[in-house]
Amino acid sequence: MGEKHVAQFAAIGGRAPQPAGGATPPVTSRLQASLGRTRIKNPVIAAAAEHLIEAEGIRAAIEAGAGAVVVKSTNETMAGKDQLGRAEYVALDAGWNPVPWDASAPPEVTLASRSGMSPMGFDEWLAQNVAMDRLARDHDCLLVASLVMADLSASLDLARQIESAGLRALEFNIGTPYASQAAKGVVTTELQPSRVGELVAAMRGAVSLPLWVKLTGQSERVPELAEAAFEAGADAVVMAGRLLGMVPDLDSMTPMLGTSLGIGGYWNLPLTCHWLALTRARLGPEAALIGINGARDGRDVARMMLAGASAVGIASPVMLRGSGVLRDAAASLDAYLAAKGLTAETLVGRAADTRKTFAQMPPLDENWRRYVPAEQQG
């Protein structure tokens, strides 16, 4: 079936891989990472987004040296494809003002959007990814298919086809930010651990592929959701999806882009690290966690790994600035590890494992007064 889909991809205009520009990405033994039963050459993951819809974008991420590339998600619904046709995007500075969607945007940028599924039919999507997987194998990169659940039985059928086609890993996204705003039955935001367990168990029963489960950040129970996913057979958990928010525009006095949006940015890194640390504390160091939402570069990747992530996904910064973000992140992380005399695997969880509760912190002599304006003190 894999050969069939390669032929289908050629028929729809796929072309042979072309060399990528830029410096050669680092490949060192200290960068190797483990995600359950899967090893990847480095912990920098190109996470699913619009720049990974077409073959050129997937190729660029692979050739930039990502340890894994998660292609843009699909499902069985036409409404999901229609949602992409209505998608809009905006980059905002610290004053909530739109800035250019390019590399000139400041590092401290918030990205807001309405998104949707890949516009391709499933057979075309699968054919393209079979061809891209061949390229990924040549670059020691793991290509990961991604399904956003709408209907469970349909998702299981698509997952079986993905495995039969020879793809090597599957992300099962049940934590999109959009379920409350999208057309009914198009995407899923699962908030109950019991429900997460049921869905993951069903998917685990359908395929034997390494299974990554993507969870929402719109919950106070992220560690419990992760626990349910692992108990049901997940190999790794991706945490946590973007948040749903609204930005009022002062000029028009209407919601920016007309509605609530999926919101992410550099400011979300502490939230992601918090969930990573709490989940590691609950489940132990054996749980393979993938941090997402808030990482911009290799130093942010290191921060999430210190909080408990075995690998880290980067999406919006690549959409904004190009695939060189992935190459630079791997190089920066490698330099950090070399300077510290560590490997990626020995970095994981160091900060999380030394985190204390408030009650464990030592008493300080009216330290709070240092942070109150002098004229407001008695």
C-alpha positions, 0 to 999 in steps of 0.5 A: 500500500505504501508504493501505491500512495507514493505513485498517487503522490507523483500523480498529483504533482509530487516531485523528487526532494530538492536540497535545502539551503542553510547550514547543516543541522547538528547531529550529535549523540548528546541530542538524541531523545527517547519518546517511549519506544521511539528514539529521535535524533534530537528533541526539536519537533516540527509541530503540526500547522499550516506550513506543514500542509504542502510537500514543500513545507514538510520537506523544509522542516525535514531538511532543517534537521527536525527530530520529528515532523508532525504533518498538518492534521486531517479528519473525515469531515468536510466541515474541517476543510471548510474551516481552513477556508475561513481561517485568519491569522494575526501576530500581535505585539505586547500592546496587542497591535498587529505586526507583520507576519514575517521575521520582522515581528518581535520575539515577544509576539502573540499569535492568534488564529482560526484554523482548520484541517488539511484541505486535501482529501484523505487519500491525497493526504496519505499519499503525500505523507507516504512520499514524505516519509521516504524523505524523512527516513533519508534524514533520520527524521520521524514523520508523524501523521496527525488525526483530529478526532471528530467521530471515533469510529471514523478516526479508527478507520483512518488510523488503520489506513495510516498504519497499513500505508507504512507510516511510523507514528500517529498523533491523536489530537483530542485537545484542539482549542476550537471545539466550542466554536467550530461546527458541531462534530468537527473537532474535539476538546476532551476535558474528562480523564475517563473520556480520554481513557476511553478514546485512547484505549479504542485507538490503541486497540486499532493500531500498534503504531507509536501513539502520541496523544495531544491534550488540551491546556484548557483544563485544571486537570492536565496531569489527570488527562495525561495519566488517563492517556498513558494508562490507556496505552499512549506512548507519549502525551503532547501538552498542552494545546493552545488556549481559546481567547478573544482580543477586542480591537479598540478601533472597530470595537469588535473582536479581532478577526471577528470571533474567539481565537486559538491563542499562543505565544512566548508567554505560554511557556511558563504555563506549559512548564507548570503542566509538564512539572506537575505531570512528571511529579504525578506519573514519574520520569518514565512518562514521555512528555512532549512540550508544546506552546510557548517555545521559540528557540533552542533555549526555550526547548531546554526550559521545557525539557528541564520542566519534564519534556523529553521533546518539544514541538515548535509550530507558530514561530516556524510559520512566522519566520521559516524552517530555519527556526528548527535548525537554529533551535537544534544548534542552540540546544546542542551548544547549551548541552555542550556547555553544561556537559549534559545530554538531552536525556539527562537534561529532562526534568532537572528543574521539575525534580527540584521544584518545591511547594510554597509551604516548603520555601524558607521564611523571609524577613518581610521580603514583600516590602522590597516590592511595594513602592516606598511611598506606599509603605507605612 
